[in-house]
Amino acid sequence: MIHMQPKRIRRMTPVPDSDGSSNHIPDDIIFFQILVLLPVKCLVRFQSVCKSWRATILNTQFIRYHLEHFRTRLSMVVMPRRYEEDHKKFGLEGVTFYSFQPGQSKVAELILDKRCPRGMPVFSMPLYCDGLILIPCTTGRMFLCNPATREFVELPRGSRNVAGDHRVAFGLDPCTGKYKVARHFFRSYSETLQADGEGTVLEYSAGHEILTIDDGLDAWKWKATIDPPYAINARTPICLPGFFYWSALRSITGHGINKVSSHVILRFSLHDETFTVHPNPPCRSFLSNNDTLCELGGKLCYVHSSSPWDVDIWLAEDGPNLAWLRRCRLCLPLPRLLTVFACASADRDKIFLSIDAGYLLKCDLSNGSLEKIIDMADLVYDNRDGTKFCSGVQSAVHYMVPCVESLLRIRPQ
């Protein structure tokens, strides 16, 4: 009898890479065709796999590829806060960020709850760019946050501002690839009545400065630019590629109930740090408290509310000069008390309109039709710990900005 020896199975041992791993799939495919499709939450965890994975995920090229892929997945971030006319009356414990899909759900889910040990002043309309959200407080403090990575940083204080109100601008400088914050301030400011009592004399000294979010030697320091040619209004500015747009006060005539202000739009170039002056749209010579500037589809937009029920949407055409064109006229389903805010959506022909930061509509710019999305008082805020709440009849503002998931770092690793 012949005894057959069992055949031994030969196992193929993969040849390890130079870093000790046994990966047969090229790194380019792993990162730029597979991992780039994953949300930020997963990629943050994968940074602990090994040093090479961490280095690649934090690499500028990978972050840009990931950002471009997720641009089509635009969502909304809602930041509710208590409403108070006197912003110096009290402060806030912090700020909460909720993810919201308008029209798909009436529930906003908590993505970040940030408490501030020293408290946080009341903040005004947040600014956003590539997943980063800048929160300008009414007292001059500023916070920059990436809700996806949970990074939250307070920016350095700028030059002293003698005026109580201020605004900041935030966006990307395409020439350098750096994110920049601009702010205006008043060294002095006064309005006095002319000797004949027929007009107002405006005297001021205004400044303007830039802060770069970077790891270079000049980063995180405010750098003075040339002074603006006119006094900048305390209104939210707009950033378009390479430019910041501010509303500015050109002149004041008359006084008291007969006082008339004339405004212009200042365009600040991030390339050569100069200002150019442009007119308001023909609907109004000044930016009233009921009007706002915003960005829609890569263009400067002017939301003009001539009455509590009426809204006109004006867009500035591309070019060296702002050639204004009225896109549509709207009749609101309910009257606004203060301001109608506009917010971009994933569809370039449709925008969201927020009445007094408390009632949300969707507008089709092609035909001017309006669709009710939600009364923000009915929006359910889910804290993801078993607790939920609605603002209900309480006085609150619900600031909403479009946002994409982003791996961008505020401070270098």
Secondary structure, 3 states (H helix, E strand, C coil): CCCCCCCCCCCCCCCCCCCCCCCCCCHHHHHHHHHHHCCHHHHHHHCCCCHHHHHHHCCHHHHHHHHHHHCCCCEEEEEEEECCCCCCCCCEEEEEEEEECCCCCCEEEEEEEEEEEEEECCECCCEEECCEEEEEECCCCEEEEECCCCEEEECCCCCCCCCCCCCEEEEEECCCCEEEEEEEEEEEEEEEECCCCCCEEEEEEEEEEEEEECCCCCCCCCEECCCCCCEECCCCCEEECCEEEEEEEEEEECCHHHCEEEEEEEEEECCCCCEEEECCCCCCCCCCCCCEEEEECCEEEEEEEEECCEEEEEEEECCCCCEEEEEEEEECCCCCCCCEEEEECCCCCEEEEEECCCEEEEEECCCCEEEEEEEHHHCEEECCCCCEECCCCCCEEEEEEEECCCCCCCCCC
